Amino acid sequence: KAIEGLWENEEPSLINPLINLLGQDSSEKVQAAAATALGKFVMLAEHKKLRSCHVSKVCQALLTAIGDKSKPLEVKRRALEAAAPINFPDVERAITEAYQSHNSKLRVSSIYAMGKSYNPSWLPILLKELSSTNAEIRYEAAGACGELGEEEAAPHLIELVSDLDIELQLAAIRALGKIGGTEAKNCLEECLDDPNEVIQQAAEQALHELELGEKPLSF
């Protein structure tokens, strides 16, 4: 809980203590929470709000955790998800290795990480996984398509809006709101008439997000 409470804290002085917890704490939960908290600094780095010396330190700690065979699966997953936005070849390699793993949970995290990498080169994999037999992978693939924001994904997501799995429907609707474009907008407007109120509300929220993204910035 204490680590989770540090999520809003952006002080670089927390980096070393978090790295120590990730590497040495006896609790799996504490290690996993430390990895997630380090993800906050990864996001700061992506927005150029963290010095490069801190970035490399955080990245190395997360990659070490990912590659450590003795680390619990949950810790590896959180470390991979946290490292995803870092534009380093080693991170891309770690995502690929996790995707090629025989462990379905690790593969789920790799799909999530592909979205958080904001690298459109992952899109072909994500589009393929939208039809996976694993519901969790399909769900994460839909979300990751939304994160990448590539309009090429829109027709594939539109198909999922009529899926029997309500969670997958909602993930597809949220993703369409992030992607935008005419096809996405038309689909979301049709969802406003869906008999399911949950679908209606999700579509309304997605349209709101879509419209915010379309508005020109005023200075």
trRosetta pair geometry for C-beta under 8 A, 3 or more apart (Angstrom, degrees):
i j d omega theta_ij theta_ji phi_ij phi_ji
1 4 5.6 -56 -148 37 33 112
1 5 6.3 38 152 -25 65 105
2 5 5.7 -55 -155 31 31 115
2 6 7.1 34 148 -24 61 101
3 6 5.7 -53 -161 25 39 114
3 18 7.5 115 -141 -116 109 92
3 21 7.0 -175 -96 135 134 166
3 30 6.7 135 -18 -147 146 68
3 33 4.2 109 90 133 139 122
3 34 5.9 -84 -147 -73 148 60
3 37 5.4 -108 174 -41 97 143
4 7 5.9 -10 -176 -30 48 112
4 33 6.0 -75 -55 -153 78 122
4 36 8.0 6 -101 91 73 130
4 37 7.6 -129 -92 -72 33 106
5 8 7.9 -46 172 22 47 93
6 9 4.6 -57 -165 32 70 122
6 14 6.1 164 -179 -152 135 152
6 18 7.9 -156 105 -79 150 116
6 37 5.7 32 86 -141 109 134
7 36 7.9 -31 -102 126 104 99
7 37 6.2 -117 -91 -116 63 80
7 40 6.0 171 -157 -70 61 141
9 14 6.0 100 115 -32 120 156
10 40 7.0 -130 -102 147 72 117
10 41 7.7 142 -147 -92 68 70
10 44 6.1 134 -151 -86 110 143
10 49 7.6 -27 -179 134 135 127
11 14 5.2 98 81 -12 88 100
12 15 5.4 -17 -171 -12 61 118
12 41 7.4 100 -111 -126 67 124
12 50 6.8 142 -91 -138 111 91
12 51 7.3 16 -107 24 157 102
12 54 5.3 -82 -142 -107 120 150
13 16 7.5 -46 -175 25 44 99
14 17 5.8 -65 -159 47 52 108
14 18 5.7 49 149 -23 82 111
14 37 7.6 -93 143 152 126 123
15 18 5.9 -65 -150 39 27 109
15 19 6.2 27 156 -21 66 108
15 38 7.3 82 -136 -121 72 87
15 41 6.1 74 -97 -89 102 168
15 54 5.8 -144 -68 -152 170 102
15 57 6.4 75 153 103 133 127
15 58 6.2 -85 -148 -74 116 96
16 19 5.6 -53 -144 35 32 112
16 20 6.4 34 156 -20 65 104
16 57 8.0 -38 -80 158 69 142
17 20 5.6 -54 -150 35 33 113
17 21 6.5 33 153 -19 66 104
18 21 5.6 -51 -149 35 34 112
18 22 6.3 36 152 -20 65 105
18 34 4.8 163 -166 -160 76 92
18 37 5.3 -132 -133 95 135 120
18 38 5.3 165 135 -67 134 89
19 22 5.6 -53 -148 36 32 113
19 23 6.2 18 157 -10 65 113
19 34 7.6 171 -70 165 16 123
19 38 7.2 88 -74 -94 67 132
19 57 7.0 -67 -73 155 153 98
19 58 7.4 -125 -77 -107 110 53
19 61 4.3 -102 -131 -115 102 155
20 23 6.0 -65 -144 45 27 103
20 24 5.6 -31 179 29 67 118
20 25 7.8 92 128 -40 67 84
21 24 7.0 -78 -117 55 16 76
21 25 4.6 16 -160 -30 64 126
21 30 5.6 -108 -177 152 109 102
21 31 6.6 -169 143 -97 75 48
21 33 7.9 -50 136 79 135 87
21 34 3.9 -179 97 -86 112 148
22 25 7.4 26 -43 15 11 104
22 31 5.4 94 -138 -151 44 72
22 34 4.1 -146 -62 108 79 128
22 35 5.5 109 -119 -64 117 72
22 38 6.8 -8 -52 -24 146 139
22 61 5.9 88 79 165 144 114
22 62 7.8 -55 176 -87 160 53
22 65 5.7 -68 165 -73 112 139
22 75 7.5 140 -156 -163 77 113
22 79 7.3 107 -160 -91 127 111
23 31 8.0 153 -16 -126 14 103
23 61 6.8 -92 -51 -150 108 97
23 64 7.2 4 -101 105 104 131
23 65 7.2 -116 -85 -76 63 94
25 30 4.3 -93 136 100 154 129
25 31 5.4 -166 63 -61 107 78
25 34 7.0 147 10 -18 136 142
26 30 7.9 46 60 42 48 132
27 30 3.9 79 78 7 111 107
27 31 6.7 -176 93 -9 59 82
28 31 5.7 -56 -150 37 32 112
28 32 6.2 30 154 -18 66 108
28 72 4.5 5 -130 24 120 158
28 74 6.0 76 165 61 113 122
28 75 6.2 -117 -157 -44 76 107
29 32 5.8 -56 -147 38 30 110
29 33 6.2 28 155 -18 65 108
30 33 5.8 -56 -145 39 30 110
30 34 6.3 34 153 -23 64 106
31 34 5.7 -55 -149 33 29 113
31 35 6.6 32 152 -21 63 103
31 65 7.5 167 176 -138 109 129
31 71 7.4 -158 151 -147 149 99
31 72 7.3 126 73 37 138 107
31 75 4.5 -14 119 -113 119 126
32 35 5.7 -51 -153 31 33 113
32 36 6.6 31 150 -16 64 105
32 72 7.7 -59 -56 80 106 116
32 74 5.0 -32 -89 132 138 101
32 75 5.0 -113 -75 -94 74 60
32 77 7.8 8 -131 64 107 88
32 78 4.5 121 -158 2 76 154
33 36 5.6 -53 -150 37 35 112
33 37 6.2 36 151 -20 67 106
33 78 7.8 -48 -55 -179 20 164
34 37 5.6 -53 -146 37 32 112
34 38 6.4 36 152 -22 64 102
35 38 5.7 -53 -152 32 31 112
35 39 7.0 45 145 -31 59 97
35 62 6.5 109 -144 -118 90 87
35 65 6.2 -145 -97 109 121 167
35 75 6.2 140 -21 -162 144 67
35 78 4.0 114 89 115 129 106
35 79 4.3 -87 -145 -75 135 66
35 81 7.9 89 136 55 112 88
35 82 5.1 -160 161 -3 78 146
36 39 5.4 -41 -164 14 38 122
36 78 5.1 -64 -53 -169 83 118
36 81 7.6 0 -103 85 75 115
36 82 6.0 -151 -108 -74 30 118
37 40 5.8 -31 -173 7 47 114
38 41 5.6 -50 -165 34 52 110
38 42 6.7 61 137 -25 71 98
38 58 5.3 168 -173 -153 107 103
38 61 6.7 -127 -139 90 161 126
38 62 6.1 -170 111 -68 141 107
38 79 7.9 13 62 -123 130 69
38 82 5.4 67 83 168 88 148
39 42 5.1 -44 -150 28 43 119
39 43 6.7 45 152 -19 67 98
39 78 7.9 -107 -34 172 127 80
39 81 6.8 -20 -96 111 143 80
39 82 3.2 -115 -73 -133 97 87
39 83 7.7 -90 -101 -37 81 36
40 43 5.9 -54 -159 33 32 110
40 44 6.7 34 144 -19 64 103
41 44 5.2 -45 -148 33 42 116
41 45 6.4 49 150 -24 66 99
41 50 5.8 99 -172 -102 82 158
41 54 6.7 -107 179 149 128 115
41 55 7.9 -164 145 -99 98 54
41 58 5.1 -153 99 -99 126 158
42 45 5.6 -52 -154 31 32 115
42 46 6.7 33 149 -20 64 102
42 55 7.9 96 -117 -137 53 78
42 58 6.2 -158 -69 132 76 138
42 59 7.7 109 -106 -77 98 74
42 62 7.7 20 -68 -31 129 159
42 82 5.8 148 -1 166 144 74
42 83 6.5 -158 -106 -115 151 32
42 84 7.8 93 146 50 152 57
42 85 5.4 132 147 56 110 107
42 86 5.8 -84 -148 -51 109 95
43 46 5.6 -50 -150 32 36 113
43 47 6.7 19 154 -5 65 106
43 85 6.4 75 -90 44 57 159
44 47 6.0 -68 -153 47 32 100
44 49 4.3 -91 -171 79 84 104
44 50 4.3 90 114 -36 106 113
45 48 7.6 34 -177 -80 35 23
45 49 7.3 -101 -69 55 22 63
45 50 4.2 -57 -80 55 68 124
45 54 7.4 -153 -83 96 108 96
45 55 4.3 114 -129 -106 138 108
45 58 7.2 -154 -35 54 142 141
45 85 7.8 150 73 104 98 112
45 86 7.0 14 93 -101 140 86
46 85 4.9 -47 -64 148 143 130
46 86 7.7 -119 -67 -84 95 46
50 54 5.0 -104 173 82 103 127
50 55 5.7 127 110 -62 112 87
51 54 5.0 90 65 8 80 102
51 55 7.2 -143 101 -11 41 89
52 55 5.2 -50 -146 31 40 118
52 56 6.4 36 160 -17 70 101
53 56 6.4 -53 -150 35 29 105
53 57 6.6 30 151 -19 60 110
54 57 5.6 -59 -151 37 34 114
54 58 6.2 31 155 -18 69 107
55 58 6.0 -59 -150 37 28 107
55 59 6.1 26 155 -18 65 112
55 86 7.3 151 -176 -125 99 112
56 59 5.6 -54 -142 40 31 114
56 60 6.1 33 158 -22 65 107
57 60 6.0 -55 -147 35 25 109
57 61 6.5 25 155 -19 61 107
58 61 5.9 -58 -151 35 30 111
58 62 6.4 24 155 -15 66 109
59 62 6.0 -61 -149 39 29 107
59 63 6.1 24 157 -15 66 111
59 83 6.4 99 -134 -136 66 103
59 86 5.1 146 -107 -156 113 165
59 88 6.0 87 -166 -2 145 153
59 90 7.7 106 163 74 112 122
59 91 7.0 -78 -152 -60 106 114
60 63 5.8 -58 -143 41 29 109
60 64 6.1 35 156 -25 65 106
61 64 5.7 -53 -149 32 28 114
61 65 6.6 27 153 -18 62 105
62 65 5.7 -54 -152 35 33 111
62 66 6.4 34 150 -21 65 105
62 79 4.6 167 -158 -169 76 92
62 80 7.8 154 170 -70 104 27
62 82 5.6 -138 -123 88 136 110
62 83 4.1 166 130 -68 143 114
62 86 7.9 150 63 4 143 145
63 66 5.5 -50 -146 34 35 114
63 67 6.2 19 159 -7 67 111
63 79 7.8 -177 -59 158 19 119
63 83 6.5 113 -61 -122 69 158
63 90 5.5 11 -123 138 147 126
63 91 7.0 -99 -83 -81 107 67
63 94 6.3 -135 -126 -59 82 146
64 67 6.2 -68 -146 47 26 100
64 68 6.1 39 154 -41 65 107
65 68 5.7 -47 -142 17 29 118
65 71 5.6 106 -168 -102 69 163
65 75 6.0 -111 -179 147 116 103
65 76 6.5 -170 141 -100 83 52
65 79 4.0 -167 93 -95 124 162
66 71 7.9 -72 -93 57 11 153
66 76 5.5 97 -128 -149 51 80
66 79 4.9 -148 -59 106 80 124
66 80 5.4 103 -110 -70 119 82
66 83 7.0 -63 -39 13 137 150
66 94 5.0 25 140 -152 156 134
66 98 7.8 -72 -163 -61 115 117
67 94 7.4 -94 -57 -110 87 109
68 71 4.2 84 88 -20 107 109
68 76 7.7 -150 58 -86 79 96
71 75 4.7 -112 177 83 107 126
71 76 5.3 129 106 -55 121 89
71 79 7.8 -8 157 0 159 143
72 75 4.9 93 63 5 81 104
72 76 7.3 -149 97 -5 43 88
73 76 5.6 -58 -152 37 34 113
73 77 6.2 36 153 -23 69 106
73 103 6.9 -144 -133 177 128 152
73 105 6.2 62 160 90 131 135
73 106 6.8 -102 -157 -62 100 96
74 77 5.7 -52 -149 33 32 114
74 78 6.5 27 156 -15 65 105
75 78 6.0 -56 -148 38 30 106
75 79 6.2 30 154 -19 65 109
76 79 5.8 -59 -147 38 28 111
76 80 6.3 29 156 -20 65 107
76 106 6.8 -17 111 -111 122 105
76 109 7.9 144 115 74 78 166
77 80 5.9 -56 -150 34 28 110
77 81 6.4 24 155 -15 64 108
77 105 6.4 -62 -82 145 139 98
77 106 6.4 -129 -86 -106 90 58
77 108 7.9 8 -139 77 124 92
77 109 4.1 -151 -147 -74 86 154
78 81 5.7 -55 -146 39 32 111
78 82 6.1 32 155 -21 65 109
79 82 5.7 -56 -146 37 29 111
79 83 6.2 22 158 -16 65 111
80 83 6.0 -61 -143 39 27 105
80 84 6.8 56 153 -57 60 88
80 94 6.1 -156 -120 140 93 116
80 95 6.9 134 -169 -91 107 64
80 98 5.6 67 -137 -62 157 161
80 106 7.7 89 8 -154 162 78
80 109 5.1 87 80 142 129 123
80 110 6.8 -50 157 -82 143 59
80 113 5.4 -71 148 -68 92 146
81 84 5.9 -24 -160 -19 32 120
81 109 5.5 -95 -54 -159 96 98
81 112 5.6 -11 -113 107 103 125
81 113 5.6 -125 -104 -76 48 88
81 116 6.8 81 -164 24 65 158
83 86 5.4 -52 -175 20 70 120
83 91 5.1 -155 147 -127 109 111
83 94 6.8 13 93 75 142 149
83 113 7.6 7 73 -138 75 123
84 91 6.9 153 -120 174 23 120
84 95 6.8 85 -118 -83 81 123
84 112 7.5 -108 -68 116 159 74
84 113 3.7 -157 -99 -152 121 79
84 114 7.6 -90 -150 -30 122 18
84 115 7.9 12 165 67 149 55
84 116 3.8 69 106 90 141 113
84 117 4.9 -104 174 -62 86 73
85 116 5.5 -81 -56 153 81 88
85 117 6.2 -176 -100 -115 36 36
85 118 6.6 35 -127 7 83 105
86 91 4.8 155 80 -50 98 161
87 91 7.5 -105 -115 52 7 134
87 117 7.8 115 -90 -166 65 85
87 119 7.7 140 -114 -72 88 116
88 91 4.6 94 62 1 87 103
88 92 7.2 -156 93 -4 47 84
89 92 5.5 -56 -150 38 38 113
89 93 6.2 40 152 -23 69 105
90 93 5.5 -51 -147 35 33 115
90 94 6.4 37 152 -23 64 103
91 94 5.6 -50 -150 32 33 113
91 95 6.6 35 150 -19 64 102
91 117 7.5 162 129 -113 117 111
92 95 5.8 -52 -152 33 33 112
92 96 6.5 33 150 -19 64 106
92 117 7.4 92 -96 -142 76 148
92 119 7.4 -11 -106 34 109 174
93 96 5.6 -55 -150 36 33 113
93 97 6.3 32 153 -19 67 106
94 97 5.8 -52 -145 37 31 110
94 98 6.3 31 155 -19 64 106
95 98 5.8 -57 -149 37 29 110
95 99 6.3 31 152 -21 64 107
95 110 5.3 128 -166 -148 66 86
95 113 4.9 -150 -115 109 109 130
95 114 6.2 132 -178 -71 134 71
95 117 6.8 -29 -67 -53 165 141
95 122 7.8 -57 139 -98 141 132
96 99 5.7 -57 -150 35 30 112
96 100 6.3 19 156 -11 66 110
96 110 7.7 129 -74 -155 10 129
97 100 5.8 -62 -146 43 30 106
97 101 6.7 55 147 -49 62 91
98 101 5.4 -30 -158 -6 37 123
98 106 4.8 -132 -159 162 88 97
98 107 6.7 173 148 -89 75 38
98 109 6.1 -74 168 84 143 98
98 110 3.7 175 103 -73 107 114
98 113 7.2 67 67 28 146 144
99 107 5.9 79 -136 -133 42 75
99 110 3.9 -162 -66 141 72 153
99 111 7.3 110 -107 -56 96 63
99 114 7.7 57 -75 -51 130 120
99 125 7.0 -12 -161 -173 151 149
101 106 4.5 -17 76 92 154 133
101 107 5.9 -148 65 -58 92 81
101 110 7.5 161 21 -28 107 139
103 106 4.1 61 87 14 112 112
103 107 6.6 175 90 -14 57 85
104 107 5.4 -55 -148 37 35 115
104 108 6.5 44 151 -26 66 99
104 134 6.1 -170 -154 -126 121 151
104 136 7.5 94 155 63 108 126
104 137 7.4 -96 -166 -48 90 114
105 108 5.6 -46 -153 27 34 115
105 109 6.8 32 149 -15 62 102
106 109 5.7 -52 -153 36 36 111
106 110 6.5 41 147 -24 66 102
107 110 5.4 -48 -148 31 36 115
107 111 6.7 40 152 -21 64 100
107 134 7.8 75 96 70 128 165
107 137 6.4 -18 121 -99 107 120
108 111 5.9 -53 -156 31 32 111
108 112 6.6 32 148 -17 64 105
108 134 7.7 -120 -76 138 95 135
108 136 5.1 -25 -111 130 131 115
108 137 5.7 -114 -97 -83 73 68
108 140 5.5 138 -164 -10 74 156
109 112 5.5 -52 -149 37 37 115
109 113 6.1 40 151 -22 68 106
110 113 5.5 -53 -146 37 32 114
110 114 6.6 44 151 -29 63 97
111 114 5.7 -44 -154 22 33 116
111 115 7.3 31 150 -13 59 99
111 125 8.0 -145 -112 129 78 109
111 126 6.9 122 -152 -108 89 80
111 129 6.0 -139 -116 126 129 165
111 137 5.7 138 -25 -149 161 73
111 140 4.2 101 103 114 122 121
111 141 5.3 -65 -169 -71 130 68
111 144 5.6 -127 162 -24 75 149
112 115 6.1 -60 -166 33 35 110
112 116 6.5 21 148 -9 69 112
112 140 4.9 -72 -63 -159 76 122
112 143 7.1 0 -116 88 72 124
112 144 6.4 -147 -118 -71 26 108
113 116 5.5 -62 -143 46 37 107
113 117 6.2 49 154 -36 69 100
114 117 5.8 -47 -151 19 29 116
114 119 7.4 -94 -162 58 63 93
114 122 3.8 -179 -164 173 111 157
114 125 6.6 -124 -129 81 162 124
114 126 6.0 -169 115 -65 141 109
114 144 5.1 41 83 -165 93 143
114 148 7.9 -25 138 -56 83 118
115 118 7.8 30 163 -64 41 47
115 122 7.7 -120 -57 93 39 143
115 126 7.4 102 -67 -105 84 142
115 140 7.6 -142 -7 171 131 77
115 143 6.0 -40 -76 116 173 77
115 144 2.8 -132 -57 -131 111 69
115 145 7.2 -57 -103 -10 108 27
115 146 7.2 21 -147 59 129 67
115 147 3.5 96 177 43 97 139
115 148 6.1 -103 -131 -32 64 83
116 144 7.7 -71 -15 -121 60 86
116 147 6.2 -55 -69 178 41 160
117 122 6.5 102 59 -15 129 141
118 147 6.6 -106 -84 149 67 96
118 148 6.6 157 -136 -110 43 56
119 122 5.6 84 89 -8 90 101
119 148 7.7 -56 66 -115 30 103
120 123 5.2 -4 -173 -25 67 118
120 148 5.5 118 -100 -168 66 117
120 150 5.5 108 -130 -66 111 132
122 125 5.4 -58 -173 43 67 113
122 126 5.8 66 133 -25 88 107
122 144 7.3 -76 117 159 130 128
122 148 7.1 -148 67 -82 99 139
123 126 5.5 -60 -144 39 35 111
123 127 6.1 35 160 -21 71 104
123 145 7.4 82 -132 -117 80 78
123 148 6.0 175 -82 145 95 166
123 150 5.5 -23 -105 41 143 158
123 152 6.5 61 171 78 146 127
123 153 6.6 -123 -151 -62 107 106
124 127 5.8 -53 -145 35 30 110
124 128 6.5 32 155 -19 63 106
125 128 5.7 -58 -154 35 32 112
125 129 6.2 23 153 -15 67 111
126 129 5.7 -60 -144 40 31 108
126 130 6.9 51 151 -39 62 91
126 141 4.8 160 -160 -157 73 88
126 144 5.1 -136 -123 97 132 119
126 145 5.3 164 145 -69 134 83
126 148 7.2 -177 28 -1 165 144
126 153 7.2 -24 107 -110 119 128
127 130 5.8 -35 -160 4 35 118
127 141 7.9 174 -61 175 14 121
127 145 7.4 94 -75 -96 64 122
127 152 7.7 -58 -74 126 137 101
127 153 6.3 -140 -86 -113 95 81
127 156 5.5 -143 -141 -72 89 172
128 131 7.0 -76 179 39 40 93
128 132 7.8 69 128 -58 67 84
129 132 4.7 1 -161 -37 64 118
129 137 5.3 -103 -175 153 113 106
129 138 6.7 -161 148 -92 75 48
129 140 8.0 -38 132 79 134 86
129 141 4.0 -172 100 -87 107 146
130 138 6.0 75 -154 -142 36 79
130 141 5.0 -144 -72 116 60 133
130 142 6.4 96 -118 -69 93 74
130 145 7.3 20 -74 -37 119 141
130 156 5.3 100 72 162 170 119
130 157 7.5 -109 -133 -79 144 56
130 160 6.5 -104 -173 -57 110 131
131 138 7.3 72 -76 -108 9 109
132 137 4.3 -41 86 93 161 123
132 138 5.1 -153 52 -59 94 81
132 141 6.9 139 2 -12 120 145
134 137 4.0 60 88 12 112 113
134 138 6.7 173 89 -13 58 83
135 138 5.6 -55 -149 36 34 113
135 139 6.3 38 152 -23 66 106
135 165 6.1 178 -143 -121 116 160
135 167 7.8 72 166 72 113 122
135 168 6.9 -105 -160 -57 86 120
136 139 5.6 -51 -149 34 32 115
136 140 6.4 26 155 -13 65 106
137 140 5.9 -56 -144 41 32 106
137 141 6.0 36 154 -24 66 108
138 141 5.6 -54 -145 35 28 114
138 142 6.5 32 154 -22 62 103
138 160 7.6 172 171 -124 110 133
138 165 7.8 94 94 62 135 154
138 168 5.7 -6 120 -118 115 124
139 142 6.0 -55 -157 30 28 111
139 143 6.7 23 150 -12 62 107
139 165 7.9 -101 -73 132 98 138
139 167 5.9 -15 -111 128 126 108
139 168 5.6 -106 -88 -94 76 73
139 171 5.1 162 -154 -36 69 165
140 143 5.6 -55 -149 40 37 112
140 144 6.0 38 153 -22 69 107
141 144 5.6 -53 -143 38 31 112
141 145 6.5 39 154 -25 63 101
142 145 5.8 -50 -153 29 30 113
142 146 6.9 31 149 -18 60 103
142 157 6.2 115 -141 -120 90 95
142 160 6.1 -130 -102 106 129 168
142 168 6.4 138 -16 -157 155 71
142 171 4.0 95 95 127 133 113
142 172 4.9 -77 -155 -75 134 63
142 175 5.2 -132 166 -23 77 147
143 146 5.6 -56 -159 33 36 115
143 147 6.6 37 147 -21 67 102
143 171 5.3 -70 -54 -160 82 109
143 174 7.2 3 -109 87 74 122
143 175 6.2 -139 -106 -73 28 108
144 147 5.4 -48 -149 32 39 114
144 148 6.5 36 153 -17 67 102
145 148 5.9 -56 -150 37 32 108
145 150 7.2 -89 -163 48 74 89
145 153 4.0 174 -167 -176 120 157
145 156 7.3 -136 -128 82 163 119
145 157 6.1 -167 104 -65 147 119
145 175 5.1 45 84 -166 94 140
145 179 7.2 -18 140 -64 87 128
146 149 7.1 30 175 -71 36 55
146 153 8.0 -128 -58 102 41 146
146 157 7.8 100 -63 -108 83 152
146 171 7.8 -137 -14 173 134 71
146 174 6.0 -7 -106 115 166 79
146 175 2.9 -123 -63 -126 107 71
146 176 7.4 -59 -101 -14 100 29
146 177 7.5 19 -142 56 121 70
146 178 4.0 88 -174 46 90 136
146 179 6.2 -101 -124 -37 57 89
147 178 7.0 -10 -70 139 27 159
148 153 7.1 106 73 -18 116 145
149 178 5.8 -101 -94 140 83 94
149 179 5.4 169 -146 -109 49 58
149 180 7.7 13 -157 21 91 93
150 153 5.3 92 81 -7 87 101
150 179 7.0 -37 64 -131 28 108
151 154 5.3 -17 -168 -14 59 121
151 179 5.9 137 -95 173 51 108
151 180 7.4 -60 -91 80 95 67
151 181 4.5 99 -125 -55 117 156
151 183 7.6 116 -169 37 97 116
151 184 7.6 -113 -132 -22 80 118
153 156 5.5 -69 -166 46 57 113
153 157 5.7 52 143 -23 87 110
153 175 7.3 -80 123 154 129 125
153 179 6.3 -135 68 -103 104 150
154 157 5.8 -63 -145 39 30 108
154 158 6.2 36 158 -28 67 104
154 176 6.4 86 -131 -121 81 86
154 179 5.5 -171 -76 121 92 148
154 181 5.8 -90 -66 68 158 135
154 183 4.7 111 139 88 138 125
154 184 4.9 -99 -133 -59 120 92
154 187 7.9 176 -178 6 96 140
155 158 5.5 -49 -147 28 33 117
155 159 7.0 40 153 -23 61 97
155 183 6.4 -48 -69 168 69 156
156 159 6.0 -49 -163 24 33 114
156 160 7.2 28 144 -15 61 104
157 160 5.5 -56 -157 34 42 113
157 161 7.0 59 145 -38 67 91
157 172 4.4 164 -171 -155 85 92
157 175 5.2 -134 -132 91 148 124
157 176 5.4 -179 119 -64 136 92
157 179 7.4 158 26 9 155 150
157 184 7.6 17 79 -108 127 94
158 161 5.6 -34 -160 5 40 119
158 172 7.5 169 -70 169 17 124
158 176 7.1 89 -74 -93 69 134
158 183 6.5 -84 -53 158 142 106
158 184 7.5 -134 -69 -100 101 52
158 187 4.7 -127 -122 -98 102 153
159 162 7.0 -71 -176 38 39 95
159 163 7.8 64 131 -53 65 90
160 163 4.8 -13 -162 -25 59 122
160 168 5.6 -107 -177 150 111 101
160 169 6.6 -169 143 -98 77 45
160 171 7.6 -50 135 78 139 90
160 172 3.9 178 92 -76 114 150
161 169 5.7 75 -150 -146 40 80
161 172 5.1 -136 -68 106 65 133
161 173 6.2 96 -115 -67 98 81
161 176 7.6 3 -70 -23 122 145
161 187 6.0 169 -12 175 166 120
161 191 6.5 -99 -172 -81 130 120
162 169 7.5 91 -56 -111 9 107
163 168 4.8 -43 85 95 150 123
163 169 5.4 -156 54 -65 91 80
163 172 7.4 127 8 -7 119 144
165 168 3.9 57 91 13 113 114
165 169 6.7 177 92 -16 58 82
166 169 5.3 -50 -148 33 36 118
166 170 6.4 34 155 -19 67 104
166 196 7.6 -143 -124 178 113 161
166 198 7.0 34 -171 95 123 141
166 199 7.9 -110 -146 -64 89 94
167 170 5.8 -54 -150 36 31 110
167 171 6.4 34 151 -20 64 105
168 171 5.6 -50 -145 35 34 113
168 172 6.4 35 154 -20 65 105
169 172 5.9 -60 -154 36 28 110
169 173 6.4 28 151 -20 65 107
169 199 6.4 -43 140 -105 131 105
169 202 7.9 117 123 75 88 158
170 173 5.6 -52 -147 35 33 113
170 174 6.4 34 155 -18 66 104
170 198 7.2 -52 -83 146 118 106
170 199 7.5 -124 -82 -102 75 61
170 202 5.1 -125 -133 -119 83 161
171 174 5.9 -54 -149 37 30 110
171 175 6.3 31 152 -20 64 108
172 175 5.6 -55 -147 37 31 113
172 176 6.4 34 154 -22 65 104
173 176 5.8 -52 -150 32 30 112
173 177 6.8 34 151 -21 61 103
173 188 6.7 114 -152 -110 85 88
173 191 6.3 131 -118 -149 121 173
173 199 7.1 174 -62 -151 157 70
173 202 4.6 76 103 133 148 117
173 203 5.6 -87 -157 -79 129 64
173 206 5.1 -134 158 -34 82 154
174 177 5.7 -55 -158 31 34 115
174 178 6.9 28 149 -15 65 104
174 202 6.7 -73 -56 -171 78 105
174 205 7.8 -16 -104 99 77 112
174 206 5.8 -140 -107 -91 34 110
175 178 5.8 -58 -155 36 36 108
175 179 6.2 29 152 -17 70 109
176 179 5.7 -56 -139 40 33 109
176 180 8.0 131 167 -49 55 22
176 184 4.0 175 -171 -151 92 102
176 187 6.1 -92 -159 79 159 126
176 188 5.8 -178 114 -58 129 107
176 206 5.9 46 79 174 87 141
176 210 7.6 -23 130 -74 71 128
177 180 7.6 25 179 -64 27 62
177 184 7.4 -176 -64 164 26 123
177 188 6.7 100 -76 -99 78 148
177 205 7.0 -27 -102 111 165 68
177 206 2.8 -132 -63 -159 125 80
177 207 6.6 -88 -114 -39 100 27
177 208 7.7 6 -152 53 127 58
177 209 4.3 66 161 66 116 119
177 210 4.9 -112 -151 -45 62 92
178 206 7.9 -73 -20 -146 59 89
178 209 6.6 -30 -74 132 55 132
178 210 7.8 -95 -47 -82 14 72
178 213 7.6 119 -148 -54 39 156
179 184 5.3 175 84 -75 103 156
180 184 5.7 -177 -176 64 9 142
180 185 7.0 22 -159 -50 57 95
180 210 4.9 148 -101 -145 81 91
180 213 5.5 -124 -62 93 139 136
180 214 6.5 160 -144 -62 137 94
181 184 4.9 87 61 14 82 106
181 185 6.8 -153 92 -9 38 93
182 185 5.8 -61 -145 38 28 110
182 186 6.2 27 160 -19 66 107
183 186 6.0 -57 -150 35 27 109
183 187 6.4 25 155 -17 63 109
184 187 5.9 -60 -152 37 29 111
184 188 6.3 25 155 -17 66 109
184 210 6.8 -174 117 -115 118 140
185 188 5.8 -58 -146 38 30 109
185 189 6.3 31 156 -21 65 107
185 207 7.2 88 -137 -122 72 87
185 210 6.1 168 -92 150 86 154
186 189 5.8 -56 -149 35 29 111
186 190 6.6 31 152 -20 63 104
187 190 5.7 -56 -155 33 32 112
187 191 6.6 36 148 -24 64 104
188 191 5.4 -49 -152 29 37 117
188 192 7.4 54 147 -34 60 89
188 203 4.7 161 -165 -158 75 91
188 206 5.3 -135 -129 96 134 118
188 207 4.9 165 137 -68 134 91
188 210 6.9 174 32 -7 166 152
189 192 5.8 -33 -166 5 40 117
189 203 7.6 170 -69 169 15 124
189 207 7.0 93 -72 -98 65 135
190 193 6.4 -62 -174 35 46 103
190 194 7.8 72 132 -50 66 84
191 194 5.1 -11 -163 -24 57 119
191 199 5.5 -122 -172 157 101 99
191 200 6.8 -180 143 -100 77 40
191 202 7.4 -67 149 80 139 88
191 203 3.5 178 99 -85 120 148
192 200 5.8 69 -147 -141 42 80
192 203 5.3 -137 -64 105 61 135
192 204 6.5 92 -108 -69 93 80
192 207 7.7 1 -63 -22 114 148
193 200 7.7 119 -22 -102 8 100
194 199 4.0 -50 93 97 154 131
194 200 5.5 -154 56 -59 93 74
194 203 7.1 136 7 -11 121 141
196 199 4.2 74 83 7 104 110
196 200 6.9 -175 95 -12 54 84
197 200 5.3 -50 -149 34 39 118
197 201 6.3 38 155 -19 69 103
198 201 5.9 -54 -149 36 29 109
198 202 6.4 29 153 -18 63 108
199 202 5.8 -56 -146 38 30 111
199 203 6.2 30 155 -19 65 108
200 203 5.9 -62 -152 37 26 110
200 204 6.3 28 152 -22 64 107
201 204 5.6 -52 -148 33 32 115
201 205 6.4 31 154 -17 65 105
202 205 5.8 -56 -151 38 31 110
202 206 6.2 30 152 -19 66 109
203 206 5.6 -55 -144 39 31 112
203 207 6.2 34 155 -21 66 105
204 207 5.9 -54 -149 34 27 111
204 208 6.5 32 150 -22 61 105
205 208 5.6 -53 -153 31 32 115
205 209 6.6 30 151 -17 65 104
206 209 5.7 -53 -150 37 34 110
206 210 6.2 38 150 -23 66 106
207 210 5.4 -51 -145 36 33 116
207 211 6.2 33 156 -19 66 105
208 211 6.0 -56 -149 36 27 109
208 212 6.5 30 151 -21 62 105
209 212 5.7 -52 -150 33 32 113
209 213 6.5 32 152 -18 64 106
210 213 5.8 -59 -156 36 30 112
210 214 6.5 26 150 -19 65 109
211 214 5.6 -56 -147 35 36 111
211 215 6.7 47 153 -37 65 96
212 215 6.0 -44 -154 13 33 114
